[in-house]
Amino acid sequence: MKKRALSLLMALIMVVSLLPTAAWAADETVNEIRSDTDFYGMNASGSYILMSDITITAPYGSGSTLSNITKFTGTFDGNGHTITLNINSAGNHYQGAFAYIDAGGTVKNLITAGTIAAKNKNFIGGIAGMNCGTIEKCWNKTNITGKSNVGGIVGTNGTYSSSGAKIQATIKNCYNSGTINGTSSNIGGIVGSSTNSTLQKCASTGTISTTNAFRGGITGNSATSRDEISNCYWLASSCVGGKAFGTSYTEANSIINNLGRSEWQVDASGNLSLKFGPPEPGVSLSASSSSIQMKNSVSQLSSTLTAKPENMTAESVSWSIDPEGVIDLADTNDAYTKTATAVSPGTATVTVTVTSSNGETYTQTTDITVLPCFTTVELENEYGNSDLAAGQTVQAIVNVYNPGSYDAANDDRLTYKWYWYKSDAPTTKYPINDTTSRTCVIPTDFSNQTGFLYLYVEVYFNDSVAQNARGESLTGYHHFYYGDDALVSIGYQDGKDAHPPLRGFCQQIHNHLGKQSPGYHRPRNR
């Protein structure tokens, strides 16, 4: 009897050993995906890891209507592998690697590539058509075409029920480099539209190919009161106009510290990319402000620099500045935090070096630009004086307090906008087009004008309005002559260096006009 019982027990053990492990502990087992068949056969609530690159021709969970869609609530780890999407002439809405990721579902570490052609369909994304769960560290390279709610990562992120219950959706450390084309509205680099969702540390460089107003480098539409969008960036040239959710950028190195170097990197060509695999040790360096403007004061403004060791045990830290003399680095109570105070105009590179407990060193740099203390702007004509007249070439001279070696005249970061206005309506300014340089030719056609006219210039630094020592916009203005007065003024200034009879003739005309014209001011002798 004992032998028979033992034989039955051994047979049972053999049968059980042949069953999938998931049958014993579905909540603990991670199942391997090696083919499209494995992918389509996933249990919606299971845990999976992709072990090789695969190609699919339809999303996981695809259905002809929303009620027929299988919503993924499990965990899918792409393991740094690529799913190539070969989805052409899509017959259903909700297209992507997944049709719908529901609350509790997570997709991570996945790359998608290929093509989605769904011109007349809605809710289209590289990772999912709809997301109410979590998508983390995914990179879409797919070129996508859809109608509305079209995004590089998902078509729509988050939803809001009619009862008022919020469903939170999260996208973090995701990147889109694919072209996104929408024939209608809500077209974005990361998501087409979002509500009740979190978008964090995401970037998009793929072209947003639509002229619809509801387009954006990050999202084409956002319920801003219910969304949290932080440290999300899009390449400025990839989406011109549209909705400014997130921040545009032109140089990847300017945003890499905010994205985090443990997950992101800038390649040799200056392009962003995501890192896959175990997190690498490194150090990030951020500044509370990358530019400091000097003041006409002993006390100068400063910026706080913070170094953060990542994925390591740090042993020591050191700081350096190149060149010296632009900023001063002061200690704080934290060795990984410094205060940079302006010393003189220029740009300094700050380098932090962190040594880990195993002796490896990691460095990071950031640039701090010190803006000069601008004071006033003078306007001067080609004769070197301020007796301005219509038709003359005028230059703006930006004065600087304690300039050191700084030369405003040769600073390409300074640009200028020129206007003219009437003395009795100084707030109405008329632009003088076709120039952003420090020189301007005053127009000559003022035949319908009476009274005093003024030339006015606004100075910009890196496309933002420059400020003077008092924190006011940096501007300059001066009265100019026009009509007959301008001709006489120019003749007088030309005659100053000519023979005495011509100089005397011009002087007589000026004296006469000074008596006849109540609005006439004789130029000053220099």
C-alpha positions in Angstrom: 0.0 0.0 0.0 2.9 2.3 0.9 4.6 1.6 -2.4 1.5 2.3 -4.3 1.0 5.7 -2.5 4.6 6.6 -3.1 4.2 5.7 -6.8 1.1 7.9 -7.1 2.9 10.8 -5.4 5.9 10.5 -7.7 3.6 10.5 -10.8 1.8 13.6 -9.5 5.1 15.4 -9.1 6.1 14.5 -12.6 2.8 15.8 -14.1 3.0 19.0 -12.1 6.7 19.6 -13.2 5.5 19.6 -16.8 3.0 22.4 -16.2 4.0 26.1 -16.8 5.4 27.7 -13.7 2.8 30.4 -14.0 0.2 27.8 -13.1 1.7 27.7 -9.6 2.4 31.4 -8.9 1.0 33.6 -11.6 1.6 36.7 -9.5 5.4 36.0 -9.1 6.4 34.5 -12.4 7.8 36.5 -15.2 7.2 34.8 -18.5 9.5 35.2 -21.5 8.3 36.5 -24.9 10.4 35.5 -27.9 7.9 35.8 -30.8 4.8 37.6 -32.0 2.8 34.4 -31.1 4.0 34.7 -27.5 3.2 38.4 -27.5 -0.4 38.0 -28.7 -0.9 35.0 -26.3 -0.1 37.0 -23.2 -2.6 37.0 -20.3 -3.8 40.6 -19.8 -2.8 40.6 -16.1 0.4 38.6 -16.4 4.1 39.6 -16.1 6.4 39.3 -19.1 9.8 40.1 -20.4 10.8 40.4 -24.0 13.9 38.3 -24.8 14.4 39.2 -28.5 13.3 41.7 -31.2 10.0 40.9 -32.7 7.7 42.3 -35.5 3.9 42.6 -35.1 1.2 43.6 -37.5 -1.5 44.6 -35.0 -1.6 45.8 -31.4 -1.9 43.5 -28.4 -5.6 43.5 -27.4 -6.9 45.0 -30.7 -10.7 45.1 -31.1 -13.2 46.6 -33.5 -14.8 48.6 -30.7 -13.6 49.7 -27.3 -15.7 47.1 -25.6 -13.9 44.4 -27.6 -10.4 45.6 -26.7 -8.4 43.5 -24.2 -7.0 46.1 -21.8 -3.5 45.2 -20.5 -3.2 45.4 -16.7 0.0 43.3 -16.2 3.7 44.2 -16.5 5.6 44.1 -19.7 9.4 44.6 -19.6 10.8 45.3 -23.1 14.3 44.5 -21.7 15.8 47.1 -24.2 14.5 45.1 -27.2 12.6 46.5 -30.2 9.1 45.7 -31.3 8.8 46.6 -35.0 5.3 47.8 -35.8 4.2 46.9 -39.3 0.7 48.2 -39.0 -0.6 49.4 -42.4 -4.1 50.3 -43.4 -5.3 49.9 -39.8 -8.9 48.9 -39.6 -9.5 49.9 -35.9 -8.9 52.8 -33.5 -6.5 52.3 -30.6 -3.3 51.4 -32.5 0.3 50.9 -31.1 2.2 48.0 -29.6 -0.7 47.8 -27.1 -4.2 48.9 -27.9 -5.0 50.0 -24.3 -2.9 49.9 -21.1 -5.4 50.1 -18.2 -5.0 51.2 -14.6 -2.4 49.0 -12.9 -0.7 48.1 -16.2 3.0 48.9 -16.7 5.1 48.9 -19.9 8.8 49.7 -19.6 12.2 49.4 -21.2 10.7 49.1 -24.7 11.7 50.4 -28.1 9.2 50.6 -31.0 10.1 51.2 -34.6 8.5 50.8 -38.0 5.3 52.3 -39.3 1.7 52.9 -38.2 -0.6 53.9 -41.1 -4.0 54.8 -39.6 -5.0 57.9 -41.4 -8.6 57.9 -40.5 -8.3 56.4 -37.0 -8.1 57.9 -33.5 -6.0 57.1 -30.4 -2.7 56.2 -32.1 0.7 55.9 -30.4 4.0 54.1 -30.7 3.6 52.3 -27.3 -0.2 52.4 -26.9 -3.3 53.9 -28.3 -4.6 54.7 -24.8 -2.8 54.7 -21.5 -4.3 54.7 -18.0 -1.4 52.9 -16.4 2.4 53.5 -16.3 4.8 53.8 -19.2 8.4 54.2 -18.2 11.7 54.4 -20.2 10.3 53.7 -23.6 11.6 55.0 -27.0 9.4 55.4 -30.0 11.1 55.5 -33.4 8.0 54.6 -35.4 6.7 57.0 -38.1 3.0 57.4 -37.2 0.0 58.6 -39.1 -3.4 59.0 -37.6 -6.4 61.3 -37.5 -6.8 62.7 -33.9 -5.3 61.9 -30.5 -2.0 60.9 -32.1 1.3 60.8 -30.1 4.7 59.3 -30.2 4.3 57.3 -27.0 0.5 57.2 -26.7 -2.6 58.7 -28.4 -4.3 59.7 -25.2 -2.9 59.6 -21.7 -5.4 59.4 -18.8 -9.1 59.8 -18.7 -11.8 61.3 -16.6 -15.0 59.5 -15.8 -18.4 61.2 -15.9 -18.8 60.5 -12.2 -15.8 62.7 -11.5 -13.5 59.9 -10.4 -9.9 60.5 -11.6 -7.8 57.8 -13.2 -4.1 58.7 -13.0 -1.7 57.8 -15.9 2.0 58.2 -15.8 4.7 58.5 -18.5 8.3 58.9 -17.4 11.7 59.0 -19.1 10.2 58.4 -22.5 11.5 59.6 -25.8 10.1 60.0 -29.3 12.2 60.4 -32.4 9.6 59.3 -34.9 7.6 61.5 -37.3 4.1 62.1 -36.0 1.4 63.1 -38.6 -2.2 63.8 -37.7 -4.9 64.8 -40.1 -7.1 66.4 -37.4 -6.4 67.6 -33.9 -4.6 66.7 -30.7 -1.2 65.7 -32.2 1.9 65.6 -30.0 5.5 64.3 -29.7 4.8 62.4 -26.5 1.0 62.2 -26.3 -1.8 63.5 -28.5 -3.9 64.6 -25.5 -3.6 64.2 -21.7 -5.8 64.5 -18.7 -5.3 63.4 -15.1 -1.8 62.4 -16.0 1.8 62.9 -15.1 4.5 63.5 -17.8 8.0 63.6 -16.3 11.4 63.7 -17.9 10.3 63.1 -21.5 11.7 64.5 -24.7 10.7 64.5 -28.4 12.8 65.3 -31.5 10.4 63.8 -34.1 8.8 66.2 -36.6 5.1 67.0 -35.7 3.7 67.1 -39.2 0.4 69.0 -39.0 -0.9 72.5 -39.2 -3.7 72.0 -36.7 -3.6 74.5 -33.8 -3.9 71.6 -31.3 -0.4 70.3 -31.8 2.6 70.4 -29.5 6.2 69.1 -29.1 5.1 67.3 -25.9 1.3 67.2 -26.1 -1.3 68.6 -28.5 -3.8 69.2 -25.8 -3.6 69.1 -22.0 -6.1 69.5 -19.1 -3.6 71.7 -17.4 -5.5 71.9 -14.1 -5.4 68.1 -13.8 -2.0 67.4 -15.5 1.5 67.5 -14.1 4.1 68.1 -16.7 7.7 68.5 -15.5 11.2 68.5 -17.2 9.7 67.7 -20.6 11.4 69.0 -23.7 11.0 69.1 -27.4 13.4 70.1 -30.2 12.3 73.6 -31.2 12.6 72.9 -35.0 10.5 69.7 -34.7 7.3 71.6 -33.8 6.9 75.3 -34.8 3.9 77.0 -33.2 1.2 74.9 -31.5 0.8 74.4 -27.8 3.8 75.2 -25.5 3.3 72.4 -22.9 6.8 71.6 -21.7 9.9 73.5 -22.9 11.5 73.8 -26.3 15.3 73.5 -26.7 18.0 73.7 -29.4 21.0 72.0 -27.8 20.7 68.6 -26.1 23.5 69.5 -23.7 21.4 72.3 -22.3 18.7 69.9 -20.9 20.6 66.6 -20.2 21.2 67.5 -16.5 17.4 68.1 -16.0 16.5 64.8 -17.7 19.1 62.9 -15.7 22.3 61.4 -17.0 21.6 58.0 -15.3 18.8 57.4 -17.9 19.7 59.8 -20.7 22.8 60.6 -22.7 23.9 62.8 -25.6 25.6 60.9 -28.4 28.7 62.0 -30.4 26.4 63.8 -32.9 24.8 65.9 -30.2 21.5 63.9 -30.2 19.6 62.7 -27.2 19.2 59.0 -26.5 17.9 56.8 -23.7 20.1 54.3 -21.9 18.9 50.7 -21.5 20.3 48.1 -19.2 21.5 48.5 -15.6 21.8 52.2 -14.4 25.3 53.5 -14.9 27.1 55.5 -12.2 27.6 59.2 -12.9 27.1 62.7 -11.6 24.7 65.4 -12.6 25.3 69.1 -12.2 22.5 71.7 -12.2 22.4 75.5 -11.7 19.6 77.5 -10.3 20.3 80.0 -13.0 22.7 79.6 -16.0 23.1 83.4 -16.3 23.7 86.2 -13.7 23.4 89.9 -14.5 25.8 92.2 -12.6 24.5 95.1 -10.6 26.0 98.6 -9.9 26.6 97.4 -6.4 29.3 95.8 -4.2 26.9 93.0 -3.6 26.4 90.9 -6.8 23.8 88.2 -7.7 24.6 84.5 -7.5 23.5 81.1 -8.7 23.4 77.9 -6.7 25.2 74.9 -8.2 24.2 71.4 -7.1 26.1 68.2 -7.9 24.3 64.9 -7.5 26.1 61.5 -7.5 24.0 58.8 -9.2 24.1 55.1 -8.8 27.3 55.1 -6.7 28.7 55.6 -3.2 30.6 58.9 -3.4 33.8 59.3 -1.5 34.9 62.8 -2.3 34.1 65.8 -4.5 36.2 68.7 -6.0 35.3 71.8 -8.0 37.1 73.9 -10.6 36.4 77.0 -12.8 37.7 77.9 -16.2 38.6 80.7 -16.8 39.1 82.3 -13.4 37.8 85.8 -12.7 34.3 85.5 -14.2 32.6 84.0 -11.1 33.6 83.2 -7.5 32.6 79.8 -6.0 31.8 79.9 -2.4 31.4 76.9 0.0 28.1 76.0 1.6 27.3 73.5 4.4 27.1 70.8 1.7 30.2 69.8 -0.2 28.0 69.0 -3.2 26.6 72.5 -3.3 28.4 75.8 -4.3 27.3 79.4 -4.7 28.5 81.1 -7.9 28.7 84.9 -7.6 29.3 87.2 -10.5 32.7 88.9 -10.7 33.0 90.2 -14.3 31.2 89.7 -17.6 32.0 86.5 -19.5 31.2 82.8 -19.5 32.9 80.3 -17.1 32.8 76.5 -17.2 32.3 74.9 -13.8 33.6 71.3 -13.5 32.7 69.0 -10.6 34.6 65.7 -10.1 33.2 63.0 -7.9 35.3 60.0 -6.7 33.4 56.9 -5.9 34.2 54.4 -3.1 35.9 52.1 -5.6 38.3 54.8 -6.8 36.5 55.7 -10.1 36.1 59.4 -11.0 33.2 61.0 -12.7 33.0 64.5 -14.0 30.3 66.9 -15.2 30.3 70.5 -16.4 28.0 73.4 -16.7 28.4 77.0 -18.1 27.6 80.1 -16.1 27.3 83.3 -18.1 27.7 86.6 -16.3 25.9 89.5 -18.1 27.4 93.0 -17.8 25.8 95.8 -15.8 24.1 97.7 -18.6 23.4 101.3 -17.7 22.2 103.5 -20.6 21.8 103.5 -24.4 23.0 106.5 -26.4 22.1 107.2 -30.1 24.8 108.7 -32.3 24.9 109.5 -36.0 27.7 109.0 -38.5 29.2 112.3 -37.6 29.7 111.1 -34.0 27.1 113.3 -32.4 23.5 113.1 -31.3 22.1 115.6 -33.8 20.0 113.0 -35.6 18.2 113.6 -38.9 16.0 111.5 -41.3 18.1 109.6 -43.8 21.1 109.3 -41.5 22.7 106.1 -40.3 22.4 105.9 -36.5 24.1 103.5 -34.1 23.2 102.4 -30.6 25.9 102.7 -28.0 25.3 100.5 -25.0 27.1 101.8 -21.9 28.3 99.3 -19.3 29.3 99.8 -15.7 32.8 98.4 -15.0 33.0 96.5 -18.3 36.5 95.1 -17.9 37.3 93.5 -21.2 33.7 93.3 -22.3 32.8 95.1 -25.5 29.1 95.5 -26.1 29.6 96.7 -29.7 31.1 93.3 -30.6 28.7 91.1 -28.6 26.7 89.0 -31.1 24.2 88.1 -28.4 22.9 91.7 -28.4 20.2 92.5 -30.9 18.2 95.6 -31.4 14.6 96.6 -32.4 14.2 100.1 -33.8 11.1 102.3 -33.8 10.0 105.9 -34.2 7.2 107.8 -32.4 5.6 111.2 -32.1 6.2 113.3 -29.1 2.4 113.7 -28.4 1.8 109.9 -28.5 4.9 108.3 -27.0 3.2 104.9 -26.3 2.4 104.3 -30.0 5.6 103.2 -31.7 6.1 102.5 -35.4 8.7 99.7 -36.2 11.6 100.3 -38.5 11.8 97.0 -40.2 14.6 94.9 -41.8 17.2 95.4 -39.1 18.2 93.9 -35.8 21.7 95.3 -35.8 23.1 98.1 -33.7 22.8 100.5 -36.7 19.7 101.9 -38.3 18.9 104.2 -41.2 16.2 106.7 -40.1 13.3 106.7 -42.7 12.8 109.9 -44.8 9.1 109.8 -45.6 7.4 111.9 -42.9 5.5 114.3 -45.2 2.3 114.0 -43.2 3.9 114.5 -39.8 4.0 117.6 -37.6 5.7 118.2 -34.3 8.6 116.4 -32.7 9.6 112.9 -33.7 11.8 110.5 -31.8 14.0 107.5 -32.7 13.6 104.6 -30.2 15.6 101.4 -29.7 15.1 98.3 -27.5 18.1 96.1 -26.7 17.8 92.3 -26.5 20.2 89.8 -25.0 19.9 86.2 -26.3 16.4 87.1 -27.6 15.2 88.3 -24.2 14.8 92.0 -23.3 18.0 93.2 -21.7 17.8 95.1 -18.4 19.7 98.0 -16.9 21.1 98.3 -13.4 17.7 99.2 -12.1 16.0 96.1 -13.6 14.3 98.1 -16.3 14.2 97.3 -20.0 17.3 98.6 -21.7 16.2 101.2 -24.2 17.4 104.5 -25.8 15.6 107.3 -27.6 16.4 110.7 -29.1 14.7 113.5 -31.1 15.5 113.6 -34.8 15.0 116.2 -37.6 12.9 115.5 -40.6 11.7 117.3 -43.8 13.5 120.6 -44.5 15.0 120.7 -41.0 16.7 117.3 -41.8 18.3 118.7 -45.0 19.6 121.8 -43.2 20.9 119.7 -40.3 22.8 117.3 -42.6 24.1 120.3 -44.6 25.3 122.0 -41.4 27.1 118.9 -40.2 28.7 118.3 -43.6 29.7 122.0 -43.8 31.5 122.0 -40.4 34.6 120.5 -42.0 34.3 122.5 -45.2 35.6 126.0 -46.1 34.4 129.0 -43.9 31.9 130.5 -46.4 29.9 127.2 -46.6 30.0 126.8 -42.8 28.8 130.4 -42.4 26.0 129.9 -44.9 24.7 126.9 -43.0 25.0 128.8 -39.8 22.8 131.6 -41.1 20.1 129.2 -42.2 20.1 127.6 -38.8 19.8 130.9 -37.1 16.8 131.8 -39.4 15.0 128.5 -38.9 15.6 128.8 -35.2 13.5 132.0 -35.2 10.8 130.8 -37.7 10.2 127.2 -36.4 8.9 126.8 -32.8 9.7 123.1 -33.0 13.2 123.5 -34.3 16.4 122.9 -32.3 19.7 124.0 -33.6 22.3 121.2 -33.6 25.1 121.6 -31.0 28.6 122.4 -32.1 31.1 119.6 -31.3 
